[in-house]
Amino acid sequence: MNQEKNTAEFYERLKKQLEETTTWPSPYLFKFIVPADLEKIAEIDSIFDATDAEINTRDSSKGTYTSVSIKVTMESPDAVVEKYLEVSKVEGVISL
């Protein structure tokens, strides 16, 4: 319960900050760390399928994790938060 409250507060702060600092629509850079598993990376890719996303990946030095950077034009702060929530359902993902 407390974790859910903290998560909700985090996304509310992010949304407010994006509203105050950015003119929408605007390019946005998402960054994630995932276990080096092609299925998990494909799950994240599929979340951004219907967009103009530019997706780059880079493996960690030991090859256990993959960094996923996604540059995409977003319509609003709500759309940014929505994508973060979708990606958070992928097991093992860390949003940066």
C-alpha positions in Angstrom: 0.0 0.0 0.0 2.7 2.5 1.0 4.7 1.6 -2.1 1.7 2.3 -4.3 1.2 5.7 -2.5 4.8 6.6 -3.1 4.6 5.6 -6.7 1.4 7.7 -7.3 3.0 10.7 -5.6 6.1 10.3 -7.7 4.1 10.3 -11.0 2.0 13.3 -9.8 5.2 15.2 -9.1 6.6 14.2 -12.5 3.5 15.2 -14.3 3.4 18.6 -12.6 7.1 19.2 -13.3 6.6 18.3 -17.0 3.6 20.7 -17.2 5.6 23.5 -15.8 8.8 23.0 -17.8 7.8 21.8 -21.2 5.6 22.9 -24.1 3.6 19.9 -25.5 3.8 18.0 -27.8 7.5 17.6 -27.2 10.3 15.0 -27.6 10.9 13.0 -24.5 13.7 10.6 -23.6 12.8 7.5 -21.6 15.6 5.4 -20.0 15.2 1.9 -18.6 17.4 -0.8 -17.4 16.2 -4.4 -17.9 17.7 -7.8 -17.5 19.5 -8.9 -20.7 16.5 -10.8 -21.9 15.3 -10.4 -25.5 11.7 -11.0 -24.5 11.7 -8.2 -22.0 13.3 -5.8 -24.4 10.7 -6.8 -27.1 7.9 -6.1 -24.5 9.2 -2.6 -24.1 9.6 -2.1 -27.8 6.0 -3.2 -28.4 4.8 -0.6 -25.9 6.2 2.1 -28.2 5.2 0.3 -31.5 2.6 2.8 -32.7 4.9 5.8 -32.2 7.8 7.5 -34.0 10.1 6.2 -31.3 13.9 6.0 -31.8 15.0 3.0 -29.6 18.6 2.3 -28.7 19.9 -0.5 -26.5 23.3 -1.1 -24.9 24.4 -4.2 -22.9 26.2 -3.8 -19.6 29.9 -4.8 -19.5 29.1 -8.2 -18.0 26.1 -8.6 -20.3 23.6 -9.2 -17.5 21.6 -6.0 -18.1 20.5 -3.9 -21.1 20.0 -0.2 -21.1 17.1 0.9 -23.3 16.8 4.6 -24.4 13.7 5.6 -26.2 13.4 9.1 -27.8 9.8 9.8 -28.8 7.5 12.7 -29.3 4.9 12.7 -26.6 1.6 14.6 -26.7 1.3 15.5 -23.0 2.6 14.8 -19.4 -0.3 12.4 -19.0 1.0 10.4 -22.0 4.5 10.3 -20.5 3.2 9.0 -17.2 1.0 6.5 -19.0 4.0 5.0 -20.9 6.0 4.7 -17.6 3.1 2.8 -16.0 2.9 0.5 -19.0 6.6 -0.2 -19.0 6.6 -0.7 -15.2 4.5 -3.9 -15.8 7.5 -5.5 -17.5 9.1 -7.8 -14.9 12.5 -6.6 -13.7 12.5 -3.2 -15.4 14.0 -0.1 -13.7 12.9 3.3 -14.9 15.5 6.0 -14.8 
